[in-house]
Amino acid sequence: MKITKQIQQPIHIEMAAFEDKFKEAMSTMVPLLNRITYYIVRRKGKQMRPMFVFLIAKMVSNGKFTEKTYRGAAVIELIHTATLVHDDVVDDSNKRRGFFSINALWKNKIAVLVGDFLLSKGLLLSIDHDDFDVLKLISIAVREMSEGELLQIEKARRLDITEDVYFEIIRKKTATLIAACCGIGATSVGANQAEVDKMRLFGEYIGVAFQIKDDLFDYSEAQIGKPTGIDIKEQKMTLPLIHTLNNCDAKERKWIINSVKNHNKDKKRVKEVIQFVKDNGGLEYTTNKMHEYKNKALTILNSYPKSEYKESLLTMIDYVVERKK
């Protein structure tokens, strides 16, 4: 059984029903939009974010869920999809999960408008049902994701990211949306504010671990048998590189920064930087940090009694740090 199917097992009925509700949430009277949203639905990913919503809702309420849980999951997926569509435009990316991106098929103008449409649909879904607690959680996430992206762009120009700034960037860019999923799951079944906050923190820890794992992939042996080095080519300062820069002498530091700034398209030079990071403990340090965040998430989860929903979340945490891609 695939790991995602295993995680979904206690909520497979809800996830199946969610498929139809999500399609309905994206429906419109504009034929072009319907064609594009149909294309989006057909190429959906693992749907980890709705899974978090349902698993958290059922864990904190001893197996209960409501229509608000479905709406919360739909809002999250709409907002997440909107950000992916916009990201592909910003990054001038023609592929997403092996499929052509919206901007590749329908050009940038339409892609931006589709992203705006999905964002507004998500917000209206909450407003139309007076789900203002859900709306607040998702609005915080959208604000922080925008701030995180802009902070990364600002710092990338000067390559002066400290470890604290790195964690602030990934908390806002990646972790905040998973935090929103977990907070929405809890609030959708009537959890009190303290529990909602606790679940948000749980999601934040998992989100940080998830992004650190992504950063490690850039230095690991890819399916083609060699490290990718994509982050270095794009001048992204990730934790393995930041730690190495903070723990080498001035000459080595100057060489790394010069390599990232001026020689990031030189495959041989990128490979040398990757090897230097490996030789100087960058990957080991980063892996230890990832496990720190995993353990923080586990501490929160272990405050709940045993249940099939908790077991799925434990499997989810293991998947986040052990996945191969």
C-alpha positions in Angstrom: 0.0 0.0 0.0 1.3 3.5 -0.9 2.2 5.6 2.1 -0.4 8.2 1.1 -3.1 5.6 0.9 -2.0 4.3 4.3 -2.2 7.8 5.8 -5.7 8.3 4.2 -7.1 5.0 5.5 -9.1 6.5 8.5 -10.4 9.4 6.4 -10.8 7.7 3.0 -14.6 8.3 3.0 -14.2 12.0 3.8 -11.5 12.4 1.2 -13.7 10.7 -1.5 -16.5 13.1 -0.6 -14.1 16.0 -0.5 -13.2 15.4 -4.2 -16.8 16.2 -5.3 -17.1 19.2 -2.9 -13.8 20.6 -4.1 -14.9 20.4 -7.8 -18.2 22.1 -6.8 -16.3 24.9 -5.0 -14.3 25.6 -8.2 -17.3 25.7 -10.5 -18.1 28.8 -12.5 -20.4 30.1 -15.3 -17.3 30.9 -17.5 -16.5 28.1 -19.9 -12.8 28.9 -20.2 -12.4 28.9 -16.4 -14.3 25.6 -16.2 -11.8 24.1 -18.7 -8.9 25.3 -16.7 -10.2 24.3 -13.3 -11.1 20.8 -14.7 -7.4 20.6 -15.9 -6.2 21.6 -12.4 -8.5 19.0 -10.6 -7.2 16.2 -13.0 -3.6 16.8 -12.1 -3.9 17.2 -8.3 -1.0 16.1 -6.1 -1.0 14.1 -2.9 -3.6 16.4 -1.2 -1.6 16.4 2.0 -3.2 19.6 3.2 -6.8 18.4 3.1 -5.6 15.2 4.8 -4.2 17.3 7.7 -7.5 19.1 8.0 -9.5 15.9 8.3 -7.0 14.0 10.5 -6.7 16.9 13.0 -10.4 17.5 13.1 -11.1 13.8 13.9 -8.2 13.4 16.3 -9.2 16.4 18.5 -12.9 15.5 18.5 -12.8 11.7 18.9 -13.8 11.0 15.3 -16.2 13.8 14.5 -16.3 16.1 11.6 -18.7 18.7 10.1 -19.6 20.4 6.8 -17.3 23.2 8.1 -14.4 20.7 8.0 -15.1 20.0 4.3 -15.3 23.7 3.7 -12.1 24.3 5.5 -10.3 21.6 3.5 -11.7 23.1 0.3 -10.6 26.7 1.3 -7.0 25.4 2.0 -6.8 23.6 -1.3 -8.2 26.6 -3.3 -5.7 28.9 -1.7 -2.8 26.5 -2.1 -3.7 25.9 -5.8 -3.9 29.7 -6.3 -0.4 30.2 -4.9 1.0 27.4 -7.1 -0.5 29.0 -10.3 0.9 32.4 -9.3 4.3 30.8 -8.4 4.6 29.3 -11.8 4.0 32.7 -13.4 6.6 34.4 -11.1 9.2 31.6 -11.7 8.4 31.4 -15.4 7.9 27.7 -15.0 6.4 25.6 -17.7 5.9 22.4 -15.8 4.3 21.4 -12.5 4.4 17.8 -11.2 5.3 16.6 -14.7 2.3 18.4 -16.4 2.3 21.7 -18.3 1.6 24.7 -16.0 -1.4 26.9 -16.5 0.8 29.7 -17.8 2.5 27.4 -20.3 -0.9 26.4 -21.8 -2.9 29.6 -21.4 -0.2 32.3 -21.0 0.6 34.5 -18.0 -2.4 36.9 -18.1 -4.9 34.1 -17.9 -2.8 32.2 -15.3 -2.7 35.3 -13.0 -6.5 35.8 -13.4 -7.1 32.1 -12.6 -5.0 32.4 -9.5 -7.0 35.4 -8.4 -10.3 33.6 -9.1 -9.2 30.6 -7.0 -8.2 32.9 -4.1 -11.5 34.8 -4.2 -13.4 31.5 -4.3 -11.6 30.3 -1.2 -12.3 33.5 0.7 -16.0 33.7 -0.4 -16.5 30.0 0.6 -15.7 31.1 4.2 -17.6 34.4 4.1 -20.8 32.9 2.6 -21.0 30.4 5.6 -19.8 32.9 8.3 -16.7 30.8 8.9 -14.8 33.8 10.1 -12.4 31.8 12.3 -11.4 29.8 9.2 -11.1 33.1 7.2 -8.8 34.6 9.9 -6.5 31.5 9.8 -6.2 31.4 6.0 -5.8 35.2 5.8 -2.8 35.1 8.2 -1.3 32.3 6.1 -1.7 34.2 2.8 -0.1 37.3 4.4 2.8 35.4 5.8 3.4 33.5 2.6 3.7 36.8 0.7 6.0 38.2 3.3 8.2 35.1 3.3 8.6 35.2 -0.5 9.5 38.9 -0.5 11.9 38.4 2.4 13.7 35.6 0.5 13.9 37.7 -2.7 15.4 40.7 -0.7 18.0 38.5 1.1 18.9 36.5 -2.1 20.2 39.7 -3.7 22.8 40.2 -1.0 23.3 36.5 0.1 23.3 37.7 3.7 20.8 35.3 5.2 21.4 34.3 8.8 20.1 31.1 10.2 17.4 33.0 12.1 16.2 34.7 8.9 16.3 31.4 7.1 13.9 29.9 9.6 11.7 32.9 9.4 11.5 32.6 5.6 10.6 28.9 5.6 8.2 29.3 8.5 6.3 31.9 6.5 6.8 30.5 3.0 6.0 26.8 3.7 5.1 26.1 7.3 2.3 28.7 7.7 -0.1 27.0 5.3 0.3 23.6 7.0 -0.2 25.4 10.3 -3.4 26.9 8.9 -4.6 23.4 7.8 -4.1 22.0 11.3 -5.7 25.1 13.0 -8.7 24.9 10.6 -9.1 21.2 11.3 -9.4 21.9 15.0 -11.6 25.0 14.8 -14.0 23.2 12.3 -15.1 20.8 15.1 -15.4 23.5 17.8 -12.0 23.2 19.5 -11.2 26.0 21.9 -8.6 28.7 21.0 -5.8 27.1 23.1 -6.2 23.8 21.2 -6.4 25.6 17.8 -3.2 27.4 18.6 -1.6 24.1 19.7 -2.6 22.5 16.4 -1.3 25.4 14.5 2.1 25.1 16.2 2.1 21.3 15.4 1.5 22.1 11.7 4.2 24.8 11.8 6.8 22.3 13.1 5.9 19.8 10.5 6.0 22.4 7.8 9.5 23.5 8.8 10.8 19.9 8.8 9.2 19.4 5.4 11.0 22.4 3.9 14.3 21.4 5.5 13.9 18.0 3.9 13.4 19.7 0.5 16.6 21.7 1.0 18.5 18.5 1.7 17.4 17.0 -1.7 19.6 19.6 -3.4 22.6 17.9 -2.0 21.4 14.3 -2.1 22.0 11.8 -4.9 19.1 12.4 -7.3 17.4 9.7 -9.5 20.0 10.5 -12.2 22.7 9.6 -9.7 24.1 13.1 -8.8 23.2 16.1 -6.7 21.0 18.6 -8.4 22.4 21.9 -7.1 19.3 23.7 -8.3 19.1 25.9 -5.2 22.7 27.0 -5.7 22.0 27.7 -9.4 19.1 29.9 -8.3 21.1 31.6 -5.6 18.9 30.3 -2.8 20.6 30.3 0.6 19.4 27.1 2.3 20.5 25.8 5.7 23.3 23.5 4.6 25.0 26.4 2.8 24.2 28.9 5.6 25.7 26.6 8.3 28.8 26.0 6.2 29.3 29.8 5.6 29.1 30.4 9.3 31.7 27.8 10.1 34.5 28.3 7.6 37.4 30.8 7.3 37.2 34.1 5.5 38.9 32.8 2.4 36.6 29.8 2.1 33.6 32.1 2.7 34.6 34.5 0.0 35.0 31.5 -2.5 31.6 30.2 -1.7 29.8 33.5 -2.0 31.7 34.2 -5.3 30.7 30.8 -6.6 27.0 31.3 -5.8 26.9 34.8 -7.1 29.0 34.6 -10.2 29.6 31.0 -11.1 26.2 29.4 -10.3 25.7 28.1 -13.9 29.2 26.4 -13.9 28.3 22.7 -13.2 31.9 21.9 -12.0 31.9 24.9 -9.6 28.5 24.0 -8.3 29.6 20.4 -7.7 32.6 21.7 -5.8 30.4 23.9 -3.5 28.1 20.9 -2.9 31.2 18.7 -1.9 32.5 21.5 0.3 29.2 21.7 2.1 29.2 17.9 2.6 32.8 17.8 3.8 32.2 20.6 6.4 29.1 19.1 8.1 26.4 21.1 6.4 24.2 18.1 5.7 24.7 16.5 9.1 23.8 19.8 10.9 20.7 20.3 8.7 19.5 16.7 9.2 19.8 17.2 13.0 17.8 20.4 12.8 15.1 18.6 10.7 14.8 16.0 13.4 14.6 18.6 16.1 11.4 20.0 14.5 10.1 16.5 13.9 10.5 15.8 17.7 8.8 19.1 18.6 5.8 18.0 16.5 5.8 14.5 18.1 5.8 16.0 21.6 2.5 17.9 20.8 1.0 14.8 19.1 1.9 12.5 22.0 -0.2 14.7 24.3 -3.3 13.1 22.6 -4.7 9.6 23.4 -4.1 6.7 20.9 -6.4 6.7 17.9 -6.3 5.7 14.2 -6.1 9.4 13.3 -3.1 10.0 15.6 -1.4 6.9 14.0 -1.9 8.4 10.5 -0.5 11.7 11.7 2.6 9.8 13.1 3.0 8.1 9.8 2.6 11.5 8.1 5.5 12.9 10.2 7.7 10.0 9.3 6.9 10.4 5.7 7.8 14.1 5.8 11.4 13.4 6.9 12.0 10.0 5.2 10.5 10.7 1.7 12.7 10.2 -1.3 11.3 13.1 -3.4 
